Amino acid sequence: MADAWATPLERVEFEGASQRLISGGLIRGDRIQGDRGYVVLLVDSYATRGIEHACTSSAFVTFLNRRSDAYGALVFLAGQTFVDPHRVAAVGFSAGGWVTLSAAEPNSFEHFAPPSNLRFRAAAAFNPPCKQAMARPGIPTLIFIGALDDWTPAADCSNKIASWGNDGPPVELVVYPGAHHGFYYPHLQPGMTLFDHWVEYNGEAADNASHRLHQFLDRHLN
């Protein structure tokens, strides 16, 4: 059981348009926040656990704890006067995308202790390892992935979504031709080999994903 109310976050930082390392990848806060009135809380699951590299076995074993981090982040946001607790979405990148899909599962919040009516209302995952995903999301979910991703293959997401069937909230998959893992991160230009996988920024895919993400959040949070 995850007692998300018991342990306060040790460190909280609020930033404007910035770049931060999160969930095994870089997220540009300005891409999501912009002038749309969104609050962006970036959760660092690694630094407080002494993990320097997100793609190692020691980082992998923290996965179950990271889902509790997502719950704790939701509880923290719900306590802020400038946040509507009924309009919060989970957005994750790479390994963080796996956390996002896990937190979106229908029974996910049964692990809350004490019970709570807090829920994420939508989820968006960039380059997630779909093969590791379990139950079909119980909230509207949007998945972005590159057709040339050799780290978290697009075929794994297509197969997983097909296995889930069509019952339940919408699950949409967007596959970008010519895009690799990490296509959303501007610092990956030129591309490079990382842990034997090719990662590379793709401006066209990133811009389209930002547009689609804004539409998705506007549709499901407003």
PyMOL commands that set and color helices and strands:
alter all, ss='L'
color gray80, all
select helices_A, chain A and resi 29-32+47-49+57-60+63-78+95-103+108-111+130-132+154-164+203-221
alter helices_A, ss='H'
color red, helices_A
select strands_A, chain A and resi 19-22+25-28+89-93+122-126+141-146+171-176+192-194+197-199
alter strands_A, ss='S'
color yellow, strands_A
deselect
rebuild
show_as cartoon
